[in-house]
Amino acid sequence: MAVNLNLPPAVPVVGIEWATLAAGLKKAGATDLVLARLADTSTTAAVFTQSAFAAAPVVLCRQHMLKNAGSVRALLINSGNANAGTGQPGLEMASGHCDAVADALGIPAQSVLPFSTGVIGQLLPDEIMRRGIERAGSALNETSGVTATHWTDAARGIMTTDTQPKLTSQQVVINGRTVTITGMAKGAGMIQPNMATMLSYVFTDAAIPADDLNQVLGEAVAVSFNAITVDSDTSTNDSLVLVASGTGEPVDAAHKDWALFREALTHVCLDLAHAIIRDAEGATKFISVNVTGGHDIAECKNVGYAVANSPLVKTAMFASDANVGRLLMAIGKAEIDSLDAAGVTVSLGDVVAFEKGGIAAGYSEERGAAVMVEEEIVITIDLGRGAAQASIYTSDLSHDYVSINADYRS
């Protein structure tokens, strides 16, 4: 069960159409293939996994983004199979599926971006994919797919071990007109993105130049998807796409309301990133690790991830065990040069647990446990050596996490 996962209602974005179906990649007839058609006025920015074993669709996406300079007309997404670790046959198959989408929608093949998620090391069932693409293309050509239902169906169609779809919106007024930003994401395990999340798609009806779109995406990702971890594992398929359909108000980095747009986009990305942690495999706790007083942001994130990724810390969180020693262990292993332990302060919620090189005066296990028993826990670590700060978001490590991943392929 997800931890307090309550996203605001989603608002459809004009210029984006969806077709979602059960192609047969998953068991029991679950939806597993999603095709999005983008307005021809769209501009697109994207970031991808840094894994050395990047999946075939990621390789192809990078190639297509270079060739088409951000002019993307379709997104092809399948769940149930990652098409990763499949070598040249996997690349050729992904390319063939882009050709199939191009034929179905009458667009250039290099304007199609493919995405896959699921089991690594297996080729996609080619005939199943091609039949699904033909059906999805026909559905888009026959009807307009801009309803809220279509958006929810798409968010559900990209899921793997997620327990519920992750879909949210923000709206801002620019030049007197409402601009909508709506995003969806999937991810519950194999999460420390090192760029984005496993799969995430964010859309706006604003008209935005490609260079500005890339810049604002990088800024939003740094404090959202690049600040979460479930298990420290970066997927072979991590991808995040930001599409500006161009059907609404023009805005760019020089516009007086650019800061409003950037704030709303960051809000959507944070909502989705937090949703991934709230729906993490086996999670019973949502944990914020706030690190302050660092020399720089990188140092703060290093400490935050050391704590958030520690199995001993995460199991203590699951057990509601106020074991300050595990936090100190994790901070100490972060390899921060010349860190003075006497200058570090560690708090659980509003309870100071460690300061001046020792357990804080007035701290007790009972006070710490009262914080740890909550479903949402804030750990604050003041390094006492600068003005930089950063937050990392994570989940606890439960019996269910082990069970889910032990049974993943069965």
N, C-alpha and C positions, 0 to 999 in steps of 0.2 A: 504494500500500500504506500503510495506517495506521501511525503511529509508536507502537509499544508500546501498542496499545489493547487492554487486558485488563480488562474490567469484572467485578465480582463477579456471581455468578448472580442472576437476578431471581426474586423471590417474588411470586406472584399476590396481589392485594389483594381481599379479600372485598367484594362490593357493586359490583364493576365487571365488566361483561360485554362481550365483543368479537365483532364479525363483520368479517372482512377478505376482500376479493375483488378479482379483476381485472375492473373494470367496462368497460375498453376505452379509458381515457383515455391510457394509455401504450402504447408499441409492444411487440410480442413477448409480450403476455399477462402482463406484470408486474402484481403487485398494486398497486392505486392508489386503492382506496376503503376507508375504515375507519369503522365505526360503533360507538360505545361507549354502552351503557346504564348509567346510574348509579342506585344505590339511592335511593329516595325520601327517605331520611334524610340525603342528602349536602348538604354546604355547599361552596361554590366561591369561589375567589379567582382573579384573572387580571390580567395586565399585557400591554400591546400596544405595537406599534411607535409611535414618535413621528414617523414619516414623514408629510409633508403629503399624500402620495399613498397613504394607507392603503387597502388593498384592500377590496372590497365585503364580504367575510366579516368583516373586522376592524370595519368600521363597524357591521355588524349585531350582532356579538358585544357591542360596547359598549352598544348600545341594549338588547339582551336582558338584559345583566347589571344595568343600571339598573332595568329593569322587574320583574325577578324577584328582586332583592335577594340574588343568589347562589344561588338555588334552581334548579339545573341538573339536567336528567334525561338529556340525551344530548349527545354530541359527534360531529359529522359531519366527517370529514377526507378530503380528496382530494389526491393528488399528481399532477403532470403538467400542471397548469394553475393559475395563481395567482388568476384572476378579479380582477386588479388593472388599473387604468387602463381600466375598462370602463363607467364612468358609471352612469347610472340603470338601464340594462338589466342590468348586473351585479348591482346591489342587488336588483332585482326577482327575478332568477334565484336569488340566494342565499336570499332570503326564501321563494321557492317551494320550494326544497329543504328548508328548515326545516319548511314545511307538510307536505311529503311524509314527512319523518321522524315528525312528530307523528301523522299518519294511520297510519303503519306500526306505531308503538309505543303509540298511545293516550295521548299526553301533550300538554300545551300547546305550541304552536309557539314561544312565547317562552322555553320552558325548553330549547330546542335551541341549541347554539353551533356555527356552521359555521366550518371552517378550510380554506384552500386553499394549495397551494404548487406552484410550477412556473413556466412561462413567463408573463411579464407582458404585458398588452395584448391578450389574447384571451379571448373569452367561453367559459365552460364549455359543452361539448356537452350541452344540456339533457336530451335524451331518454336519452343514455347515463347521466347522473347519476340520473335518475328510475328507470330500470330497475335500476341498481345499488342505490339506496336500498331499493327494494321487495324485492330479493333479500336484502340485509343485514338488513332488518327481519324477514323471514320466518325467516332463520337464527337470529336472537336469540329469536324467539318459539317456535322449535322445540326449541332446545337451550340449555343453560347454558354460557356462554363464560368460565369462570374458570380454565382450565388454563394452565400455563406456555407451552404451544405457542401458544395464542391470543394471549398477550402478545407473544411473539416475532414472530408473524405481523403483529400490529398495528404493531410497531416497524419492521418491514420495509416495510409498506404505505405509510408516510408518507415514505419516502426519495425523494430525487431524485438528486443526484450523490454521495451518501454511498456508501462502498464496503462498509459493513456496518451492521447495526442497532445502535443505542445504547440499552441497557436495563440498569438496575441497581437494586439494593435495599440498604436498611439496616434493621435491626431494633433496637428498644430495649425494655426492660422498664419498664412504668409500672403502678403499683399491683399488681405481681406478674403482670401479663399482658403478652404480647408484642404490640407495636405495629409494624406493617410500613409502610415507606415505599418505594414503587417508582416509578421515573420512566423515561421514554423521551424521546428527542430526535432531531431530524433537522437537519442543517445541515453544509455543507462549504465553501460559498462565499457571497458577499454577506453577510459576517458582521462587523459591529460593532453588536451588537443595540441599544444605547441603551434597553434595557428587559429583554430576555430573549434568546431565540435565535430562529431562523426558526420552528420549531415545537417545543414541548416540553410534555409532560404528566406531572405528578407526582401520585401518589395515595397516600393513607394510609387505613387502616381506622379510625383514631381518630375520635372525635366532637369536633369543634372549632367554636366559635362563629365566624361569618363575620368579625367584626371582628378577632379574634385571628389568623385564617387570613390575612387581608390583611396584617396587620403582619408576621407571620413570613415571609411570601413576600417582602415588600420587603427584609427584612434578608438573606435568603438570596441574592436576586438581585444585591444590591449587590456581593457579593464573588465571584460566580460568573459568571453570564451577562452581567452588566454589567462584566466584567473580561476579556473576550476580544475578539480581532480576528483575522480572516484577511486582510481587504483594505480595511478601514475603511468598508465599505458596509453601510448599514442597509436591510434589506428592507422592502418595502411590506406584508408579511404576518406579520412577527414576532409571535408569540403564545406566552405561557406560562400554563398553567392548573394550579392546585393544587386537588385535590378531596379532601375528607375524607368518606369514605363513611358514617361514623357507625355502622358495624356493630361496632365494637370499643370500646375503653376511652375514656371521656371525659377530655379534658385541655384546659386553657385556660391563658392567660398567668399566672394566679394559682396554678397548680398547682405543687407542689414539684418535679415532674419536667419542667417546661416547658423548662428549659435542655437536658435530654437530648434532647427532641424537636427543639428548634431546631437543635442540633448535628447530629443525624442527617439532618434535612432539608437543611441546608447541605452536608453530605457528599454527598448524592445530587446536589444541584445542581452542586457542584464536579466530581464525577465526570462528569456529563453535559457540562458546559461544557468540561472538559479533553478529553473524547472528541471533541467537535466540532473542536477544534484538532488533535488527533492524526490526525483523519480529514480534515483540510482538503484542498481540491483541490490535488493535486500535492505535498503536504507530504512532506519528508524529515526535518524537525527539529521538535521540540517545544521552544519557547523560553519561559522564565519571565523577565519583566523585573520585578525587585523594586526598588522605589524607597523609600528610607528618608530620614529626616532632613528631611522637608518641614514647612512651616508647617501644612498641613492635608491631608486625604485627597484633596481635589479637585486640589490642586497636584501631589501624587504621581501621581495617575492621568493628569494632563495630560502629565507627563514620560514616564510609561510608555507611553501611546498614541503620543506623538511618536516614540519609538524603535520600538515594535512595528509602526507603520504606515509607516515609511520604506521605500520600495522599495530604496534603496541599502543600508540595514541588512539587509533581508530577503534580498537577492541575495548579500550578503557571507556571511550565515549559510548559504545554500545551497552556496556555494563553499568553506565552511570557512575563510574569509579573515578573519584576526584584524586587521581594519582598525579600529583604535580611533578614527581620525578620523571615520568615519561615525557612530559612537556620539556623539561630541562634537557633531557637526553637528546630530544629531537633538535632543539635549538643549538645545542652544542655540536652536533654533527654537521651543521650547515656550512662549516668551514669559513666563517666570517673572520677576516684578518683582524687581529688585535682586538677582538671583542672582549670587553671587560665585564665579567659576570656580575661584578658588584654594581654595575650601572644598569643592569637589566631589570625590568619590572614585568611580572606576568600576572594577569588577572583572569578570573573565570567570571564572566558577566561583570557585575560591579564589585566582586569580591577580590581584593588584592591577595594573591597567594604567595608571591615571591618578590622580594626586593632587597637591595643592599647586600646581595650575596647569600641570602638565607630565606627560610620560610618567614613570611611576613608576620609581624606582631598582630595578634588577634585572629589569625587564620586558624580554621579548624576543618577537619574532614567533613563535619556536618554542614558547615557553611558552603563548602565546595560542592558537596553532594546535592545540596538543594538547587544548585545551578545545573548540575550535570543531568539531573533527572528530567529536565525539560526536553521537548522535541527540537527546540531551536537553541543552540548554544553559541555564545560569542566568546572567543579567546582573544585577549588583547596582549600583545607583546611589545613593550617599549624598549628598544635597544639602547636608548640614551646616548646616541652618538651623532645625531643629525636631525634634519627636518623632513626627510623623505618618508613616505608611507605607502602601503599597498595592502590590498585585501585578497585573500584566497578563500574559495568556498569549497567545502568537501562534505562527505557523508561519513557515517560510522561504518564499521566492518562487522557484519552479522553472520550468523550461521546460514542465512538464506543466500547471501552472496556466494558462499562456497557451493551450496547446493545448485543454484542457478547455473553457475559456470561449469560445475562438474557434469551437469546434465545437458549442456547447451546443444550438443550435436546429436543427442539421442532422441 
